[in-house]
Amino acid sequence: MKIERDALDFHGSVPGMLDRKQRLAEIRARLRTFRIVGLLGPRQVGKTTLAREIAARFRGPSTFFDLERPEDVARLQEPELALAPLRGLVVIDEIQRRSDLFPVLRVLADRKPLPARFLVLGSASPDLLKQSSESLAGRIGYVELAGFDLEEVPVARAERLWLRGGFPLSFLARSEEASMQWRRAFIRDFLERDLADVGLRVPAETMRRFWTMLAHYHGQLWNAAEFARAFGVAETTVRRHLDHLVSTFAVRVLPPWHENLGKRQVRAPRVFVNDSGLLHALLGIGTRGDLLAHPKVGASWEGFALEQVARRLRAEPQECFFWRTHQGAELDLLVVRGRRRLGFEFKRSTAPTMTPSMRSALADLKLDSLTVIHAGHAAFPLAPHVKAVPFSHLLDEFTPLR
């Protein structure tokens, strides 16, 4: 059957404690635009749950393949014969296990009239992105799914989100101890299985040491030479380790912004552990009291707030930067979309003030606005085009960029 636009409408509500309706809406929008949609993100972040919701609420037939199930793997031994007769919505989970399916999907997506659309799920990997970009150019749209954020969690639970992170089973755990146990198990499984699935052939204990060292450098400049010395390997080796953690959404690398300003500017990127809960597990931080007493509390809060701002704005990774000069001026986050330049500073204090560094960033980078996200309760202006905004007001003060 031909899929008309009204066949892509959905009905019903999402069960459970937290409603991810915004994420569902993003996937639905991509399905209306693209013949194939790739839903990418780390394991245990809720991709399969959302895909099953999409399939259950799709007006038309739907078929689900899970490539971790031997029965479904057997069904796809001859993929074109198995997929060509299907109608409606076809969901393929753990697609990175069968990159050979991409050429088949290209052929099936080019049929006219189009009898089926495809929703493919997977943990991002170099092979997955390379194969899909080459085989499915112009046919596939991506949605990157992370854990819970402030659009899905009540503001009153923001501190829990910071401490436990956004993975659903960690955030919703009955106790801080249960949450920590889940995160430790996730880290073990990630290191022992998930990285191997995307082609990394490094002992799990080596990667645990590497990821833990990164956690201690959370928010700081990446120094490949220092990491290489610590592990007794070449700089190219530690860069590959970092690339694998980035490609699997475990780490965010924030690149530096530089332009001809007549000033020497830092060109090394900053590194962040993507999920604050995983950061705290790697650092051995189990409770709120432990977190507030830890020397990395400021860096942890900055990374958490930065991630929430970027997600609220729907800023793509290639639109996010930081800026720092050798003279001491800096900006924690610069979001560039088209001609717009939005600057953000993050201060874990209740009464931030205007600083020379902020004035320099505002003038040198020609910012449209500079916002200081702080831990207090009041919003107030600091200078023309500069405003202090409490973290708790994030959703009220900002809307997604267009």
MORAMO-V904844 format. One record per pair of residues at least 12 apart in sequence whose ideal C-beta (glycine too) atoms are under 10 Angstrom apart, sorted by sequence separation. I is the first residue (numbers start at 1). GAP is how many residues later the second one is. If there is no record, write none. Layout:
[[I:GAP] [I:GAP]]
This chain:
[[27:12] [39:12] [52:12] [63:12] [120:12] [148:12] [149:12] [160:12] [164:12] [167:12] [170:12] [191:12] [192:12] [195:12] [223:12] [224:12] [226:12] [227:12] [255:12] [256:12] [283:12] [285:12] [321:12] [322:12] [331:12] [332:12] [333:12] [345:12] [358:12] [370:12] [376:12] [378:12] [26:13] [51:13] [79:13] [92:13] [105:13] [129:13] [148:13] [153:13] [160:13] [163:13] [169:13] [170:13] [191:13] [192:13] [213:13] [214:13] [224:13] [225:13] [255:13] [256:13] [283:13] [307:13] [320:13] [321:13] [331:13] [332:13] [333:13] [345:13] [370:13] [376:13] [377:13] [379:13] [10:14] [37:14] [65:14] [147:14] [152:14] [157:14] [164:14] [165:14] [168:14] [169:14] [190:14] [191:14] [213:14] [224:14] [227:14] [255:14] [256:14] [280:14] [306:14] [320:14] [321:14] [331:14] [332:14] [358:14] [370:14] [371:14] [372:14] [374:14] [376:14] [377:14] [379:14] [10:15] [39:15] [51:15] [90:15] [105:15] [164:15] [167:15] [189:15] [191:15] [192:15] [223:15] [224:15] [227:15] [254:15] [255:15] [276:15] [285:15] [319:15] [320:15] [321:15] [330:15] [332:15] [343:15] [369:15] [370:15] [371:15] [372:15] [373:15] [374:15] [375:15] [376:15] [377:15] [378:15] [23:16] [48:16] [76:16] [120:16] [148:16] [150:16] [152:16] [160:16] [163:16] [164:16] [167:16] [169:16] [170:16] [188:16] [191:16] [192:16] [195:16] [222:16] [253:16] [254:16] [280:16] [306:16] [319:16] [320:16] [345:16] [354:16] [369:16] [370:16] [371:16] [372:16] [373:16] [374:16] [375:16] [376:16] [377:16] [10:17] [37:17] [65:17] [101:17] [147:17] [148:17] [149:17] [163:17] [169:17] [187:17] [190:17] [191:17] [210:17] [213:17] [222:17] [252:17] [253:17] [254:17] [279:17] [283:17] [319:17] [355:17] [368:17] [369:17] [370:17] [371:17] [372:17] [373:17] [374:17] [375:17] [376:17] [379:17] [10:18] [48:18] [65:18] [83:18] [90:18] [102:18] [118:18] [124:18] [147:18] [148:18] [153:18] [164:18] [165:18] [190:18] [213:18] [224:18] [252:18] [253:18] [254:18] [315:18] [318:18] [319:18] [343:18] [354:18] [367:18] [369:18] [370:18] [371:18] [372:18] [373:18] [374:18] [379:18] [9:19] [63:19] [79:19] [101:19] [146:19] [147:19] [148:19] [152:19] [160:19] [164:19] [167:19] [191:19] [252:19] [253:19] [316:19] [319:19] [343:19] [353:19] [367:19] [8:20] [27:20] [48:20] [63:20] [72:20] [84:20] [120:20] [124:20] [146:20] [147:20] [148:20] [187:20] [188:20] [191:20] [210:20] [222:20] [251:20] [252:20] [279:20] [280:20] [313:20] [315:20] [321:20] [323:20] [352:20] [373:20] [8:21] [10:21] [65:21] [72:21] [73:21] [79:21] [80:21] [83:21] [118:21] [146:21] [147:21] [165:21] [187:21] [190:21] [209:21] [210:21] [251:21] [252:21] [279:21] [315:21] [316:21] [319:21] [341:21] [352:21] [362:21] [373:21] [63:22] [72:22] [76:22] [79:22] [82:22] [83:22] [86:22] [98:22] [118:22] [120:22] [121:22] [147:22] [148:22] [209:22] [251:22] [252:22] [313:22] [315:22] [322:22] [343:22] [352:22] [362:22] [8:23] [9:23] [23:23] [27:23] [31:23] [63:23] [80:23] [81:23] [84:23] [95:23] [99:23] [147:23] [148:23] [210:23] [250:23] [251:23] [252:23] [309:23] [310:23] [314:23] [319:23] [344:23] [349:23] [351:23] [352:23] [362:23] [371:23] [8:24] [23:24] [26:24] [27:24] [62:24] [63:24] [69:24] [73:24] [76:24] [79:24] [80:24] [83:24] [84:24] [95:24] [96:24] [98:24] [119:24] [121:24] [147:24] [148:24] [187:24] [214:24] [250:24] [251:24] [276:24] [279:24] [309:24] [313:24] [320:24] [341:24] [343:24] [350:24] [351:24] [352:24] [358:24] [359:24] [362:24] [373:24] [8:25] [61:25] [62:25] [63:25] [64:25] [65:25] [66:25] [67:25] [68:25] [69:25] [73:25] [76:25] [79:25] [80:25] [83:25] [90:25] [95:25] [96:25] [97:25] [102:25] [187:25] [206:25] [213:25] [246:25] [249:25] [250:25] [276:25] [279:25] [310:25] [330:25] [341:25] [342:25] [343:25] [344:25] [345:25] [346:25] [347:25] [348:25] [349:25] [350:25] [351:25] [358:25] [361:25] [373:25] [20:26] [24:26] [27:26] [28:26] [61:26] [62:26] [63:26] [64:26] [65:26] [66:26] [67:26] [68:26] [78:26] [79:26] [90:26] [91:26] [92:26] [93:26] [94:26] [95:26] [96:26] [97:26] [99:26] [102:26] [106:26] [109:26] [245:26] [248:26] [249:26] [306:26] [307:26] [309:26] [329:26] [331:26] [341:26] [342:26] [343:26] [344:26] [345:26] [346:26] [347:26] [348:26] [349:26] [350:26] [371:26] [5:27] [23:27] [27:27] [31:27] [60:27] [61:27] [62:27] [63:27] [64:27] [65:27] [66:27] [67:27] [80:27] [84:27] [88:27] [89:27] [90:27] [91:27] [92:27] [93:27] [94:27] [95:27] [96:27] [105:27] [109:27] [206:27] [210:27] [214:27] [242:27] [251:27] [272:27] [273:27] [276:27] [277:27] [305:27] [306:27] [315:27] [329:27] [330:27] [331:27] [334:27] [339:27] [340:27] [341:27] [342:27] [343:27] [344:27] [345:27] [346:27] [347:27] [348:27] [349:27] [350:27] [351:27] [354:27] [355:27] [359:27] [371:27] [3:28] [18:28] [60:28] [61:28] [62:28] [63:28] [64:28] [65:28] [66:28] [67:28] [76:28] [80:28] [87:28] [88:28] [89:28] [90:28] [91:28] [92:28] [93:28] [94:28] [95:28] [96:28] [97:28] [99:28] [102:28] [103:28] [106:28] [107:28] [210:28] [214:28] [245:28] [246:28] [250:28] [251:28] [272:28] [275:28] [276:28] [305:28] [328:28] [329:28] [330:28] [340:28] [341:28] [342:28] [343:28] [344:28] [345:28] [346:28] [347:28] [348:28] [350:28] [352:28] [354:28] [358:28] [3:29] [20:29] [24:29] [28:29] [59:29] [60:29] [61:29] [62:29] [63:29] [64:29] [65:29] [67:29] [68:29] [79:29] [86:29] [87:29] [88:29] [89:29] [90:29] [91:29] [92:29] [93:29] [94:29] [96:29] [99:29] [102:29] [106:29] [109:29] [110:29] [222:29] [242:29] [245:29] [274:29] [275:29] [276:29] [303:29] [313:29] [328:29] [329:29] [331:29] [332:29] [336:29] [339:29] [340:29] [341:29] [342:29] [343:29] [344:29] [345:29] [346:29] [347:29] [351:29] [353:29] [354:29] [16:30] [20:30] [23:30] [24:30] [28:30] [58:30] [59:30] [65:30] [67:30] [85:30] [86:30] [89:30] [90:30] [91:30] [92:30] [95:30] [96:30] [101:30] [102:30] [105:30] [106:30] [109:30] [211:30] [272:30] [273:30] [302:30] [327:30] [329:30] [330:30] [331:30] [352:30] [58:31] [66:31] [67:31] [84:31] [85:31] [96:31] [97:31] [99:31] [100:31] [101:31] [102:31] [103:31] [104:31] [105:31] [106:31] [108:31] [109:31] [210:31] [211:31] [214:31] [222:31] [272:31] [276:31] [302:31] [313:31] [329:31] [330:31] [331:31] [334:31] [3:32] [21:32] [84:32] [86:32] [96:32] [99:32] [102:32] [103:32] [106:32] [210:32] [222:32] [271:32] [272:32] [275:32] [276:32] [325:32] [328:32] [329:32] [335:32] [354:32] [16:33] [20:33] [24:33] [55:33] [58:33] [65:33] [83:33] [95:33] [96:33] [98:33] [99:33] [102:33] [103:33] [106:33] [218:33] [222:33] [270:33] [274:33] [309:33] [324:33] [327:33] [331:33] [334:33] [335:33] [15:34] [55:34] [67:34] [101:34] [102:34] [105:34] [106:34] [207:34] [210:34] [211:34] [272:34] [310:34] [329:34] [331:34] [354:34] [14:35] [54:35] [55:35] [83:35] [96:35] [100:35] [105:35] [202:35] [206:35] [210:35] [219:35] [221:35] [272:35] [309:35] [325:35] [329:35] [353:35] [14:36] [55:36] [65:36] [95:36] [96:36] [99:36] [214:36] [215:36] [270:36] [325:36] [329:36] [331:36] [334:36] [352:36] [16:37] [54:37] [95:37] [102:37] [207:37] [214:37] [309:37] [323:37] [324:37] [345:37] [351:37] [352:37] [15:38] [51:38] [102:38] [202:38] [207:38] [306:38] [323:38] [333:38] [350:38] [14:39] [52:39] [202:39] [211:39] [305:39] [325:39] [331:39] [349:39] [13:40] [51:40] [200:40] [211:40] [306:40] [332:40] [333:40] [350:40] [12:41] [51:41] [52:41] [200:41] [305:41] [323:41] [332:41] [345:41] [347:41] [14:42] [51:42] [202:42] [304:42] [305:42] [323:42] [343:42] [10:43] [14:43] [48:43] [200:43] [207:43] [302:43] [303:43] [305:43] [343:43] [345:43] [348:43] [10:44] [12:44] [13:44] [200:44] [224:44] [227:44] [302:44] [321:44] [323:44] [347:44] [10:45] [11:45] [12:45] [48:45] [199:45] [200:45] [221:45] [223:45] [301:45] [302:45] [344:45] [346:45] [10:46] [11:46] [47:46] [48:46] [195:46] [198:46] [221:46] [222:46] [301:46] [302:46] [10:47] [11:47] [47:47] [200:47] [221:47] [222:47] [299:47] [301:47] [9:48] [10:48] [11:48] [199:48] [200:48] [220:48] [221:48] [222:48] [223:48] [298:48] [300:48] [9:49] [10:49] [195:49] [198:49] [221:49] [222:49] [254:49] [298:49] [299:49] [8:50] [9:50] [194:50] [195:50] [198:50] [220:50] [221:50] [298:50] [7:51] [8:51] [9:51] [43:51] [197:51] [219:51] [220:51] [252:51] [270:51] [297:51] [298:51] [7:52] [8:52] [37:52] [39:52] [195:52] [218:52] [219:52] [220:52] [254:52] [269:52] [270:52] [6:53] [7:53] [63:53] [67:53] [195:53] [217:53] [218:53] [219:53] [269:53] [36:54] [37:54] [39:54] [62:54] [67:54] [194:54] [217:54] [218:54] [219:54] [252:54] [270:54] [344:54] [3:55] [4:55] [40:55] [61:55] [63:55] [64:55] [65:55] [66:55] [67:55] [190:55] [195:55] [217:55] [218:55] [252:55] [3:56] [4:56] [36:56] [39:56] [40:56] [60:56] [65:56] [194:56] [215:56] [217:56] [254:56] [266:56] [268:56] [342:56] [3:57] [38:57] [60:57] [62:57] [214:57] [215:57] [266:57] [267:57] [31:58] [190:58] [214:58] [215:58] [218:58] [252:58] [265:58] [266:58] [1:59] [58:59] [191:59] [214:59] [265:59] [266:59] [342:59] [1:60] [190:60] [219:60] [265:60] [266:60] [58:61] [212:61] [218:61] [264:61] [265:61] [340:61] [211:62] [255:62] [261:62] [263:62] [264:62] [265:62] [270:62] [309:62] [340:62] [187:63] [215:63] [216:63] [254:63] [255:63] [257:63] [258:63] [263:63] [264:63] [270:63] [338:63] [55:64] [215:64] [218:64] [253:64] [257:64] [259:64] [261:64] [263:64] [265:64] [266:64] [309:64] [337:64] [338:64] [54:65] [214:65] [215:65] [218:65] [252:65] [255:65] [256:65] [257:65] [258:65] [265:65] [308:65] [337:65] [36:66] [215:66] [216:66] [254:66] [255:66] [256:66] [257:66] [258:66] [263:66] [335:66] [123:67] [211:67] [215:67] [216:67] [254:67] [255:67] [256:67] [257:67] [258:67] [306:67] [51:68] [211:68] [214:68] [215:68] [252:68] [254:68] [256:68] [261:68] [305:68] [36:69] [50:69] [51:69] [125:69] [212:69] [213:69] [215:69] [305:69] [35:70] [36:70] [51:70] [125:70] [127:70] [128:70] [212:70] [215:70] [305:70] [35:71] [50:71] [123:71] [127:71] [211:71] [212:71] [246:71] [302:71] [36:72] [47:72] [123:72] [125:72] [126:72] [127:72] [212:72] [301:72] [35:73] [36:73] [48:73] [125:73] [126:73] [35:74] [47:74] [123:74] [124:74] [125:74] [126:74] [208:74] [257:74] [301:74] [34:75] [35:75] [47:75] [122:75] [123:75] [125:75] [35:76] [47:76] [122:76] [219:77] [257:77] [45:78] [218:78] [254:78] [256:78] [35:79] [43:79] [216:79] [217:79] [219:79] [220:79] [254:79] [257:79] [37:80] [38:80] [39:80] [40:80] [41:80] [43:80] [216:80] [219:80] [254:80] [309:80] [7:81] [8:81] [35:81] [36:81] [37:81] [38:81] [39:81] [40:81] [41:81] [42:81] [215:81] [218:81] [219:81] [7:82] [35:82] [36:82] [37:82] [38:82] [39:82] [40:82] [41:82] [42:82] [217:82] [218:82] [219:82] [309:82] [312:82] [319:82] [34:83] [35:83] [36:83] [37:83] [38:83] [39:83] [40:83] [41:83] [216:83] [219:83] [308:83] [311:83] [312:83] [3:84] [34:84] [36:84] [37:84] [38:84] [40:84] [215:84] [218:84] [219:84] [257:84] [2:85] [3:85] [32:85] [34:85] [40:85] [215:85] [218:85] [309:85] [312:85] [313:85] [314:85] [315:85] [316:85] [1:86] [3:86] [31:86] [38:86] [305:86] [308:86] [312:86] [313:86] [314:86] [315:86] [1:87] [30:87] [31:87] [219:87] [304:87] [308:87] [312:87] [313:87] [314:87] [31:88] [40:88] [190:88] [309:88] [312:88] [313:88] [314:88] [30:89] [40:89] [186:89] [305:89] [309:89] [311:89] [312:89] [38:90] [301:90] [308:90] [38:91] [186:91] [187:91] [27:92] [40:92] [183:92] [186:92] [50:93] [38:94] [51:94] [183:94] [184:94] [187:94] [50:95] [182:95] [183:95] [186:95] [187:95] [36:96] [47:96] [183:96] [185:96] [180:97] [183:97] [184:97] [263:97] [38:98] [47:98] [96:98] [179:98] [183:98] [184:98] [36:99] [45:99] [46:99] [182:99] [183:99] [261:99] [265:99] [36:100] [45:100] [46:100] [97:100] [180:100] [181:100] [184:100] [35:101] [45:101] [46:101] [96:101] [179:101] [180:101] [221:101] [263:101] [34:102] [38:102] [40:102] [41:102] [45:102] [46:102] [96:102] [147:102] [179:102] [184:102] [261:102] [262:102] [35:103] [36:103] [37:103] [38:103] [39:103] [40:103] [41:103] [42:103] [44:103] [45:103] [94:103] [96:103] [146:103] [183:103] [219:103] [221:103] [261:103] [34:104] [35:104] [36:104] [37:104] [38:104] [39:104] [40:104] [41:104] [42:104] [145:104] [180:104] [261:104] [34:105] [35:105] [36:105] [37:105] [38:105] [39:105] [40:105] [41:105] [42:105] [144:105] [170:105] [180:105] [181:105] [259:105] [34:106] [35:106] [36:106] [37:106] [38:106] [39:106] [41:106] [171:106] [180:106] [259:106] [34:107] [170:107] [179:107] [180:107] [259:107] [33:108] [34:108] [165:108] [166:108] [167:108] [170:108] [257:108] [4:109] [8:109] [32:109] [165:109] [166:109] [177:109] [2:110] [3:110] [7:110] [30:110] [31:110] [165:110] [166:110] [167:110] [176:110] [177:110] [2:111] [3:111] [30:111] [164:111] [165:111] [166:111] [167:111] [170:111] [176:111] [1:112] [2:112] [3:112] [29:112] [30:112] [31:112] [164:112] [165:112] [166:112] [176:112] [1:113] [2:113] [3:113] [30:113] [163:113] [164:113] [165:113] [219:113] [1:114] [3:114] [27:114] [29:114] [162:114] [163:114] [164:114] [165:114] [176:114] [1:115] [26:115] [28:115] [161:115] [162:115] [165:115] [27:116] [161:116] [164:116] [165:116] [26:117] [126:117] [160:117] [162:117] [163:117] [164:117] [26:118] [27:118] [126:118] [129:118] [162:118] [26:119] [49:119] [125:119] [128:119] [23:120] [46:120] [127:120] [45:121] [46:121] [126:121] [23:122] [45:122] [46:122] [124:122] [125:122] [126:122] [163:122] [23:123] [44:123] [45:123] [46:123] [124:123] [125:123] [163:123] [43:124] [44:124] [45:124] [123:124] [124:124] [163:124] [164:124] [20:125] [23:125] [42:125] [44:125] [123:125] [124:125] [163:125] [23:126] [44:126] [123:126] [162:126] [22:127] [147:127] [163:127] [219:127] [20:128] [23:128] [146:128] [147:128] [160:128] [163:128] [20:129] [22:129] [23:129] [146:129] [147:129] [159:129] [162:129] [163:129] [18:130] [21:130] [22:130] [147:130] [20:131] [21:131] [147:131] [19:132] [20:132] [159:132] [19:133] [159:133] [18:134] [18:135] [18:136] [163:137] [44:138] [162:138] [166:138] [18:139] [162:139] [165:139] [44:141] [162:141] [163:141] [166:141] [44:142] [162:142] [166:142] [43:143] [161:143] [162:143] [42:144] [44:145] [166:145] [43:146] [44:146] [158:146] [162:146] [43:147] [158:147] [161:147] [20:148] [42:148] [18:150] [43:150] [44:150] [158:150] [17:151] [43:151] [16:152] [42:152] [18:153] [17:154] [18:154] [43:154] [17:155] [150:155] [16:156] [151:157] [149:158] [150:158] [149:159] [150:159] [147:160] [151:160] [146:161] [149:161] [150:161] [151:161] [149:162] [150:162] [149:163] [147:164] [146:165] [144:167] [144:172] [144:173] [45:204] [43:205] [42:206] [43:206] [41:207] [42:207] [40:208] [41:208] [42:208] [40:209] [162:229] [45:230] [42:232] [42:233] [158:233] [158:234] [155:235] [42:236] [155:236] [156:236] [158:236] [155:237] [155:238] [155:239] [155:240] [150:241] [155:241] [150:242] [151:243] [150:244] [151:244] [149:245] [150:245] [149:246] [151:249] [26:288] [22:378]]
